[in-house]
Amino acid sequence: MLKTKAAVLREAGPDRWWEIDELELAEPKAGEVLVRLRAAGLCHSDDHIRNGDIPGRLPMVGGHEGEGVVEAVGSEVTRVAEGDRVVCSFIPACGKCRYCSTGRQNLCDLGANAMVGCLPDGTFRFRSGDDEFGGMCALGTFSEYAVLSEGSVVPYQADVAPELAALVSCGVTTGWGSAVYAAGVRAGETVVIFGIGGVGINAVQGARYAGAKNVIAIDPVPFKLEMAKVLGATHTFTDPAAARELIVDLTRGQLAEHAILTVGVMTTDVVLRAAEMVGKDGQVTITGVGNYELGVPGSLVAMYQRRFHGVCFGSANPLYDIPRLIGLYQSGDLKLDELVTKRYRLDEVNQGYRDMLDGKNIRGVVIHDQS
């Protein structure tokens, strides 16, 4: 049985943090692969688990953005082979369920175990003594090694730094897809994006790529707004009220076609402010998570034909869009280098999350040291 060092969570709460522990890792079974992880992104969703905002089965190995190399494969594996470089997909794609077979791979039924962390057969591969550890989103990329379902890995051929490819696991694809797919941004439109973190910054990139005339970024942290300008925002604001005044002026009172909500902790107030910024037949696309109520007055919805659309993984197809986005990076159409604010060792994971909560990072990345 393989030994692996991992960042784990045994209890949730505001005063709880990730612990570094050595776990045992069972060999891959049928349809599973052993991956040597090389890099893992520090996404806010893992911090929601730590903080207790989102319930999850504990103990758990953190991490759901990751890149690595396939070290071994179990029987019946056809998607990848030993030696393949892979990006982990926090939403698996089996290719067979009702949702995969109807073009909605981002809703694959294998994702049902995301907050439990077990493999599709209902069992666990991480263990310490009598404790069985799940992996965040059935992954656990805050570990040097992990056994994953082949549905959770996507092979890629490009020569890209592991920490850049890792970001396409979640933040890049979720944000870009929220603009391009879920919102369906078109050339010439006005788009406002609330929250410029690891997801929102890529919604900015997606809106720019789709041809939006006005890409308006809102965030309380000036550093993030400066980065939003680098990645395609035409206007930036810390104050939503000031942003709305500009939108009225830019659109001659018609307001924006789209508001995309990617804040780290969603609130009712954010939804209301977004609803007031989109015009007739406009759409509020909700990507951010949190325990809140929409709380939108009916008069803001029916009479103006406004739409509120929840979205998972940017409505993207992992098998198609992960290699596609890496290809867009190689062609210069997508920025990835600029997203990585700081690199951390695995034992610095808590510092990475403190930096994120303090507004210092667009995205921190753990580089696994296996020398």
C-alpha positions as CSV (number, residue, x, y, z in Angstrom):
1,M,0.0,0.0,0.0
2,L,1.4,3.4,-1.1
3,K,2.2,6.2,1.4
4,T,1.3,9.7,0.5
5,K,1.5,13.1,2.3
6,A,-1.7,15.1,2.2
7,A,-3.5,18.1,3.6
8,V,-6.6,16.8,5.4
9,L,-9.5,18.2,7.3
10,R,-10.9,16.2,10.3
11,E,-13.3,18.8,11.7
12,A,-14.9,21.9,10.1
13,G,-15.3,25.3,11.6
14,P,-13.9,28.9,11.4
15,D,-11.1,28.0,13.8
16,R,-10.2,24.7,12.0
17,W,-7.4,24.4,9.4
18,W,-5.8,21.8,7.1
19,E,-3.5,19.3,8.8
20,I,-0.5,17.7,7.0
21,D,-0.6,13.9,7.5
22,E,0.8,10.7,5.9
23,L,-2.0,8.5,4.6
24,E,-2.1,5.0,3.1
25,L,-3.4,4.8,-0.4
26,A,-4.9,1.6,-1.8
27,E,-4.2,0.4,-5.3
28,P,-6.6,1.4,-8.2
29,K,-9.5,-1.0,-8.8
30,A,-11.4,-1.5,-12.1
31,G,-12.0,1.8,-13.9
32,E,-9.6,3.7,-11.6
33,V,-6.1,5.2,-12.0
34,L,-3.3,6.1,-9.7
35,V,-2.1,9.7,-10.3
36,R,1.1,11.3,-9.1
37,L,-0.1,14.9,-8.6
38,R,2.3,17.7,-9.5
39,A,0.2,20.8,-8.8
40,A,-3.0,21.8,-7.1
41,G,-5.0,25.1,-7.1
42,L,-6.2,26.7,-3.9
43,C,-9.9,27.2,-4.7
44,H,-12.4,28.9,-2.4
45,S,-14.7,25.9,-2.5
46,D,-12.3,23.9,-0.3
47,D,-12.3,26.7,2.2
48,H,-16.1,26.6,2.3
49,I,-15.7,23.0,3.5
50,R,-13.1,24.0,6.1
51,N,-15.2,26.8,7.4
52,G,-18.3,24.7,7.5
53,D,-20.3,26.9,5.0
54,I,-20.8,23.8,2.8
55,P,-21.3,20.4,4.6
56,G,-19.1,17.6,3.6
57,R,-18.2,14.2,4.9
58,L,-15.1,14.3,7.1
59,P,-12.3,13.4,7.3
60,M,-11.4,14.6,3.9
61,V,-8.4,15.2,1.8
62,G,-8.6,18.7,0.3
63,G,-8.1,19.9,-3.2
64,H,-10.1,19.6,-6.4
65,E,-7.9,21.5,-8.9
66,G,-5.0,19.4,-10.0
67,E,-2.6,18.2,-12.6
68,G,-0.5,15.0,-12.6
69,V,0.9,12.0,-14.3
70,V,-0.8,8.6,-14.5
71,E,1.4,6.1,-12.6
72,A,-0.8,3.0,-12.9
73,V,-4.2,2.0,-14.2
74,G,-6.7,-0.6,-13.0
75,S,-8.6,-3.0,-15.2
76,E,-11.1,-1.7,-17.7
77,V,-9.5,1.7,-18.0
78,T,-9.7,3.0,-21.6
79,R,-9.5,6.8,-21.3
80,V,-5.8,7.1,-20.2
81,A,-2.7,5.0,-20.0
82,E,0.4,4.9,-17.7
83,G,2.6,7.9,-18.3
84,D,-0.2,10.2,-19.6
85,R,-0.3,13.8,-18.3
86,V,-3.8,14.5,-17.0
87,V,-5.9,17.4,-15.6
88,C,-8.3,16.4,-12.9
89,S,-11.9,17.4,-13.5
90,F,-13.9,18.3,-10.3
91,I,-17.0,17.3,-12.2
92,P,-16.4,13.8,-13.6
93,A,-17.7,12.8,-17.0
94,C,-18.7,9.2,-17.4
95,G,-20.1,9.6,-20.9
96,K,-22.9,7.2,-20.2
97,C,-25.5,8.7,-17.8
98,R,-28.6,10.7,-18.8
99,Y,-26.8,14.0,-18.5
100,C,-23.6,13.1,-20.4
101,S,-25.6,11.4,-23.1
102,T,-27.6,14.6,-23.7
103,G,-24.7,17.0,-23.8
104,R,-24.7,18.1,-20.2
105,Q,-21.5,16.6,-19.0
106,N,-21.1,19.2,-16.3
107,L,-24.1,17.5,-14.5
108,C,-22.7,13.9,-14.7
109,D,-24.3,11.5,-12.2
110,L,-20.8,10.6,-11.0
111,G,-20.7,14.0,-9.4
112,A,-23.1,12.8,-6.7
113,N,-20.2,11.8,-4.5
114,A,-18.5,15.2,-4.6
115,M,-19.0,16.1,-0.9
116,V,-18.6,12.5,0.3
117,G,-15.4,11.9,-1.6
118,C,-15.7,8.2,-2.3
119,L,-15.1,6.5,-5.6
120,P,-18.1,5.5,-7.8
121,D,-18.3,2.1,-6.1
122,G,-18.9,3.9,-2.8
123,T,-15.6,3.0,-1.2
124,F,-12.5,5.0,-0.2
125,R,-8.8,4.8,-1.1
126,F,-7.3,7.1,1.4
127,R,-6.8,5.6,4.9
128,S,-5.1,6.4,8.2
129,G,-5.6,3.7,10.9
130,D,-9.3,3.0,11.1
131,D,-10.3,6.3,9.4
132,E,-11.3,6.4,5.8
133,F,-10.7,9.7,4.1
134,G,-12.7,11.0,1.2
135,G,-11.2,13.3,-1.4
136,M,-12.7,16.7,-2.2
137,C,-14.9,16.2,-5.3
138,A,-13.8,12.6,-5.3
139,L,-10.3,13.9,-6.0
140,G,-8.1,15.1,-3.1
141,T,-5.4,17.0,-5.0
142,F,-3.8,18.2,-1.8
143,S,-2.1,14.9,-1.8
144,E,1.1,13.7,-3.5
145,Y,-0.8,10.7,-4.9
146,A,-4.4,9.9,-5.4
147,V,-6.5,7.1,-6.8
148,L,-9.2,8.5,-9.0
149,S,-12.0,7.3,-11.3
150,E,-11.0,7.5,-14.9
151,G,-14.1,9.7,-15.3
152,S,-12.3,12.3,-13.2
153,V,-9.2,12.7,-15.4
154,V,-8.7,14.3,-18.8
155,P,-5.5,13.6,-20.8
156,Y,-3.7,16.4,-22.5
157,Q,-0.8,16.6,-24.8
158,A,0.3,20.2,-24.6
159,D,3.7,21.2,-23.1
160,V,2.2,23.4,-20.3
161,A,3.5,24.0,-16.8
162,P,1.6,21.7,-14.3
163,E,0.5,24.6,-12.2
164,L,-1.1,26.3,-15.2
165,A,-2.9,23.2,-16.4
166,A,-4.1,22.5,-12.9
167,L,-6.2,25.8,-12.9
168,V,-8.3,24.5,-15.8
169,S,-9.6,21.8,-13.4
170,C,-12.1,24.3,-12.0
171,G,-11.4,28.1,-11.8
172,V,-10.6,28.7,-15.4
173,T,-13.2,26.5,-17.0
174,T,-15.9,27.5,-14.5
175,G,-15.4,31.2,-15.0
176,W,-14.8,31.1,-18.8
177,G,-17.8,28.8,-19.3
178,S,-20.0,31.0,-17.1
179,A,-19.6,33.8,-19.6
180,V,-19.3,31.9,-22.9
181,Y,-21.7,29.0,-22.3
182,A,-24.0,29.7,-19.3
183,A,-24.5,33.4,-20.0
184,G,-24.1,33.1,-23.7
185,V,-22.4,36.4,-24.1
186,R,-22.4,37.8,-27.6
187,A,-20.4,40.4,-29.4
188,G,-21.2,44.0,-28.5
189,E,-23.0,43.2,-25.2
190,T,-22.5,44.7,-21.8
191,V,-21.5,42.3,-19.0
192,V,-21.0,43.0,-15.3
193,I,-19.0,40.5,-13.2
194,F,-19.3,40.5,-9.4
195,G,-16.2,39.0,-7.6
196,I,-12.8,38.9,-9.3
197,G,-11.2,35.8,-7.8
198,G,-10.0,32.6,-9.4
199,V,-13.4,32.1,-11.1
200,G,-14.5,35.7,-11.8
201,I,-11.2,36.7,-13.4
202,N,-11.9,34.0,-16.0
203,A,-15.5,35.1,-16.5
204,V,-13.8,38.4,-17.5
205,Q,-11.6,36.5,-20.0
206,G,-14.6,34.6,-21.3
207,A,-16.7,37.7,-21.8
208,R,-13.8,39.4,-23.6
209,Y,-13.2,36.4,-25.8
210,A,-16.9,36.3,-26.7
211,G,-16.7,39.9,-27.9
212,A,-18.5,41.9,-25.2
213,K,-18.1,45.6,-25.7
214,N,-18.2,46.5,-22.0
215,V,-16.8,44.1,-19.4
216,I,-17.4,45.7,-16.0
217,A,-15.6,44.1,-13.0
218,I,-16.7,44.7,-9.4
219,D,-14.7,43.7,-6.4
220,P,-13.7,45.4,-3.1
221,V,-10.0,44.6,-3.6
222,P,-8.1,47.1,-5.8
223,F,-5.4,44.5,-6.6
224,K,-7.9,42.2,-8.1
225,L,-9.4,45.0,-10.2
226,E,-6.0,45.8,-11.6
227,M,-5.6,42.2,-12.7
228,A,-9.1,42.3,-14.2
229,K,-7.9,45.1,-16.5
230,V,-4.9,43.0,-17.5
231,L,-7.3,40.2,-18.5
232,G,-9.9,42.1,-20.4
233,A,-12.1,44.3,-18.2
234,T,-13.0,47.6,-19.7
235,H,-14.1,49.2,-16.5
236,T,-13.6,48.4,-12.8
237,F,-15.3,49.4,-9.6
238,T,-15.3,48.7,-5.9
239,D,-18.7,50.3,-5.5
240,P,-21.7,48.6,-7.2
241,A,-23.7,51.8,-7.1
242,A,-21.1,53.6,-9.1
243,A,-20.9,50.7,-11.6
244,R,-24.6,50.9,-12.2
245,E,-24.4,54.6,-12.9
246,L,-21.8,53.9,-15.6
247,I,-23.9,51.1,-17.1
248,V,-26.9,53.4,-17.4
249,D,-24.7,55.9,-19.2
250,L,-23.0,53.3,-21.5
251,T,-26.2,51.6,-22.5
252,R,-28.4,54.8,-22.7
253,G,-30.6,53.4,-19.9
254,Q,-31.0,49.9,-21.4
255,L,-28.7,48.3,-18.7
256,A,-26.5,45.3,-19.1
257,E,-27.4,42.1,-20.9
258,H,-25.6,40.0,-18.3
259,A,-24.5,39.9,-14.7
260,I,-22.3,37.0,-13.7
261,L,-21.9,36.4,-10.0
262,T,-18.7,34.7,-8.9
263,V,-18.1,36.1,-5.4
264,G,-16.5,33.9,-2.9
265,V,-19.4,34.0,-0.5
266,M,-22.7,34.8,-2.2
267,T,-25.3,36.9,-0.4
268,T,-28.9,38.1,-1.2
269,D,-27.6,41.6,-1.5
270,V,-25.3,40.7,-4.4
271,V,-28.2,39.1,-6.2
272,L,-30.4,42.1,-5.8
273,R,-27.7,44.5,-7.0
274,A,-27.1,42.3,-10.0
275,A,-30.8,42.2,-10.8
276,E,-30.9,46.0,-10.8
277,M,-28.0,46.1,-13.4
278,V,-29.5,43.9,-16.1
279,G,-32.2,45.3,-18.4
280,K,-35.2,43.7,-20.1
281,D,-34.7,40.0,-21.0
282,G,-31.3,40.2,-19.2
283,Q,-29.8,37.3,-17.3
284,V,-28.2,36.9,-13.9
285,T,-25.8,33.9,-14.0
286,I,-25.1,32.6,-10.5
287,T,-21.9,30.6,-10.1
288,G,-20.9,31.6,-6.6
289,V,-22.1,29.4,-3.7
290,G,-23.2,30.1,-0.1
291,N,-26.1,29.8,2.3
292,Y,-28.4,32.6,1.1
293,E,-31.9,33.2,-0.4
294,L,-32.3,34.9,-3.7
295,G,-34.8,37.3,-2.2
296,V,-35.6,39.0,-5.5
297,P,-39.0,40.9,-5.7
298,G,-41.3,39.5,-8.4
299,S,-41.6,42.9,-10.0
300,L,-37.9,42.7,-10.9
301,V,-38.4,39.4,-12.7
302,A,-41.7,38.9,-14.5
303,M,-42.4,42.4,-15.8
304,Y,-38.9,42.8,-17.2
305,Q,-38.4,39.1,-18.3
306,R,-35.2,38.9,-16.3
307,R,-33.7,35.4,-15.9
308,F,-31.8,33.9,-13.0
309,H,-29.6,31.0,-14.1
310,G,-27.6,28.8,-11.7
311,V,-24.6,27.2,-13.3
312,C,-22.2,24.4,-12.4
313,F,-18.7,24.2,-13.9
314,G,-19.6,26.9,-16.4
315,S,-21.9,24.5,-18.3
316,A,-18.7,23.1,-19.8
317,N,-17.8,19.6,-21.1
318,P,-14.7,18.5,-19.2
319,L,-13.4,16.2,-22.0
320,Y,-13.8,18.8,-24.7
321,D,-13.2,22.1,-22.9
322,I,-10.2,21.3,-20.7
323,P,-8.0,20.5,-23.7
324,R,-9.6,23.3,-25.7
325,L,-8.8,25.9,-23.0
326,I,-5.2,24.7,-22.8
327,G,-5.1,25.1,-26.6
328,L,-6.4,28.7,-26.3
329,Y,-3.6,29.4,-23.8
330,Q,-1.0,28.1,-26.3
331,S,-2.4,30.3,-29.1
332,G,-2.3,33.4,-26.9
333,D,-6.1,33.7,-26.6
334,L,-6.3,32.8,-22.9
335,K,-4.1,34.0,-20.1
336,L,-3.0,31.5,-17.5
337,D,0.4,32.7,-16.2
338,E,-1.1,35.9,-14.9
339,L,-3.6,34.0,-12.7
340,V,-0.9,32.4,-10.5
341,T,-0.2,35.0,-7.8
342,K,2.0,32.8,-5.6
343,R,3.2,29.2,-5.4
344,Y,3.3,27.3,-2.1
345,R,4.6,24.0,-0.7
346,L,2.0,21.5,0.6
347,D,2.8,22.4,4.2
348,E,2.1,26.1,3.4
349,V,-1.5,25.4,2.3
350,N,-3.0,27.2,5.3
351,Q,-0.9,30.3,4.5
352,G,-2.2,30.1,1.0
353,Y,-5.8,30.2,2.1
354,R,-5.1,33.0,4.5
355,D,-3.6,35.0,1.6
356,M,-6.7,34.2,-0.4
357,L,-9.0,35.4,2.4
358,D,-6.9,38.5,2.8
359,G,-7.4,39.4,-0.9
360,K,-3.7,38.9,-1.8
361,N,-4.2,36.2,-4.4
362,I,-6.0,35.7,-7.7
363,R,-5.0,32.0,-7.4
364,G,-2.5,30.4,-5.1
365,V,-1.0,27.0,-6.3
366,V,0.5,24.2,-4.3
367,I,3.5,22.7,-6.0
368,H,4.0,19.1,-4.8
369,D,7.6,18.5,-3.9
370,Q,8.5,14.8,-4.6
371,S,12.2,15.2,-5.1
